[in-house]
């Protein structure tokens, strides 16, 4: 069982330690593989409306997500979220729990829908999980992701109406 709660300032270092290897791999997240800690902090802590962490039964950070408006102004009723799960905590249902939590949090903040702008098409586990949780593919952009191992691959845009 995991607990999901708002990140505390003292937890950033542990969060960065699980995020950096995922970014460096260059196969699932749009953030640059060589993103600096300061750049990640700005993107994941300063800019979003909220950031949450998942902790396992021992209090270890195993995941993180941010929640924000997908676009400003007239697009601000649609939420956007980004997720990272520690490589040591995969296949435990954490991404699904983060996604469900983010949807509930988005709805409580007045968002009417949620959209993922960049889901890497070769990340089949994520695509299937988001579909299982009610998201639909509403678009595909050819060769829009520079996959570190495979070169240019497609991304899909996924969307779900909340509530």
C-alpha positions as CSV (number, residue, x, y, z in Angstrom):
1,X,0.0,0.0,0.0
2,X,1.2,3.5,-0.8
3,X,0.4,6.9,0.6
4,X,0.1,9.9,-1.7
5,X,0.5,13.3,-0.3
6,X,1.7,16.8,-1.2
7,X,5.5,17.0,-1.5
8,X,7.3,18.7,1.4
9,X,10.4,20.8,0.6
10,X,12.7,18.4,2.4
11,X,11.5,15.6,0.1
12,X,12.8,17.2,-3.1
13,X,16.2,15.6,-3.0
14,X,14.7,12.1,-2.7
15,X,12.3,12.9,-5.5
16,X,15.1,14.1,-7.8
17,X,17.0,10.8,-7.1
18,X,14.1,8.8,-8.6
19,X,13.4,11.2,-11.4
20,X,16.9,11.8,-12.8
21,X,17.6,8.2,-13.9
22,X,14.2,8.1,-15.7
23,X,14.9,11.3,-17.5
24,X,18.5,10.2,-18.4
25,X,17.1,7.0,-20.0
26,X,15.4,9.2,-22.7
27,X,12.6,6.8,-23.6
28,X,9.4,7.9,-21.8
29,X,9.6,11.5,-20.7
30,X,9.9,14.6,-22.8
31,X,12.4,16.2,-20.4
32,X,15.9,16.3,-21.7
33,X,18.1,13.4,-20.6
34,X,20.6,15.9,-19.2
35,X,18.1,18.1,-17.4
36,X,19.7,19.8,-14.4
37,X,18.2,19.5,-10.9
38,X,17.4,23.2,-11.0
39,X,15.5,22.9,-14.3
40,X,13.6,19.8,-12.9
41,X,12.8,21.7,-9.7
42,X,11.4,24.6,-11.7
43,X,9.3,22.3,-13.9
44,X,8.0,20.0,-11.2
45,X,7.8,22.3,-8.1
46,X,7.7,25.9,-9.1
47,X,5.5,25.8,-12.2
48,X,2.7,23.3,-11.4
49,X,-0.4,24.0,-9.4
50,X,0.6,21.1,-7.1
51,X,3.1,18.2,-6.8
52,X,2.5,15.0,-4.9
53,X,4.7,12.1,-3.9
54,X,3.9,8.4,-3.3
55,X,5.5,6.7,-0.4
56,X,5.7,3.0,0.3
57,X,4.9,1.3,3.6
58,X,8.4,2.2,4.8
59,X,8.0,5.9,4.0
60,X,10.4,5.7,1.0
61,X,9.5,7.9,-2.0
62,X,8.5,5.7,-4.9
63,X,6.8,8.1,-7.2
64,X,5.9,11.7,-8.0
65,X,3.5,13.6,-10.1
66,X,2.7,17.2,-10.9
67,X,-0.7,18.7,-11.7
68,X,-1.3,21.9,-13.7
69,X,-3.6,23.5,-16.2
70,X,-2.8,22.0,-19.7
71,X,-3.0,25.5,-21.2
72,X,-3.5,29.1,-19.8
73,X,-6.6,31.1,-20.2
74,X,-9.3,29.5,-22.3
75,X,-7.7,26.1,-22.0
76,X,-7.3,26.2,-18.2
77,X,-10.3,24.0,-17.5
78,X,-8.3,21.0,-18.7
79,X,-5.7,19.5,-16.4
80,X,-2.3,18.0,-17.3
81,X,-0.2,15.8,-15.2
82,X,3.2,14.1,-15.4
83,X,4.3,11.0,-13.5
84,X,7.6,9.3,-12.6
85,X,7.8,6.0,-10.7
86,X,11.1,4.8,-9.3
87,X,12.7,2.2,-11.4
88,X,12.9,0.0,-8.3
89,X,9.2,0.2,-7.6
90,X,7.8,-0.7,-11.1
91,X,5.1,-3.3,-11.6
92,X,3.5,-2.5,-8.2
93,X,0.5,-0.5,-9.5
94,X,2.0,2.8,-8.4
95,X,1.5,4.7,-11.7
96,X,-2.2,3.7,-11.7
97,X,-2.6,4.9,-8.1
98,X,-0.9,8.2,-9.0
99,X,-3.1,8.6,-12.0
100,X,-6.3,8.0,-10.1
101,X,-5.2,10.4,-7.3
102,X,-4.3,13.1,-9.9
103,X,-7.8,12.7,-11.5
104,X,-9.5,13.1,-8.1
105,X,-7.3,16.1,-7.2
106,X,-7.9,17.7,-10.6
107,X,-11.6,17.3,-10.3
108,X,-11.6,18.7,-6.7
109,X,-9.7,21.8,-8.2
110,X,-12.4,22.4,-10.8
111,X,-10.8,20.9,-13.8
112,X,-13.3,19.3,-16.3
113,X,-11.0,17.0,-18.2
114,X,-7.4,15.8,-18.2
115,X,-5.1,15.6,-21.2
116,X,-1.7,14.1,-21.7
117,X,0.1,15.9,-24.5
118,X,3.0,13.5,-25.0
119,X,2.6,9.8,-24.4
120,X,5.4,8.1,-26.2
121,X,3.9,5.5,-28.5
122,X,6.6,2.9,-27.7
123,X,5.8,3.2,-24.0
124,X,3.0,0.6,-24.5
125,X,2.7,-0.1,-20.8
126,X,1.7,3.5,-20.1
127,X,-0.6,3.7,-23.2
128,X,-2.5,0.6,-22.0
129,X,-2.6,1.8,-18.4
130,X,-4.0,5.2,-19.3
131,X,-6.6,3.5,-21.5
132,X,-7.5,1.1,-18.7
133,X,-8.1,4.2,-16.5
134,X,-10.5,5.8,-19.1
135,X,-8.2,7.9,-21.3
136,X,-8.7,7.7,-25.0
137,X,-6.2,8.5,-27.8
138,X,-7.4,11.6,-29.5
139,X,-4.4,12.2,-31.7
140,X,-1.1,10.9,-32.9
141,X,1.9,13.0,-33.9
142,X,4.4,11.3,-36.2
143,X,8.0,11.3,-35.1
144,X,7.4,13.9,-32.4
145,X,9.7,12.3,-29.7
146,X,13.4,11.9,-30.0
147,X,13.7,8.5,-28.3
148,X,17.3,8.0,-27.1
149,X,17.5,4.4,-28.4
150,X,15.0,4.2,-31.2
151,X,15.3,7.6,-32.9
152,X,12.2,9.6,-33.8
153,X,9.0,7.8,-32.7
154,X,5.3,8.9,-32.6
155,X,3.6,10.3,-29.6
156,X,-0.1,10.0,-28.8
157,X,-2.3,12.7,-27.2
158,X,-4.7,11.2,-24.6
159,X,-7.8,12.8,-23.0
160,X,-10.4,12.0,-20.4
161,X,-13.5,13.9,-19.3
162,X,-13.5,14.1,-15.5
163,X,-16.6,13.2,-13.5
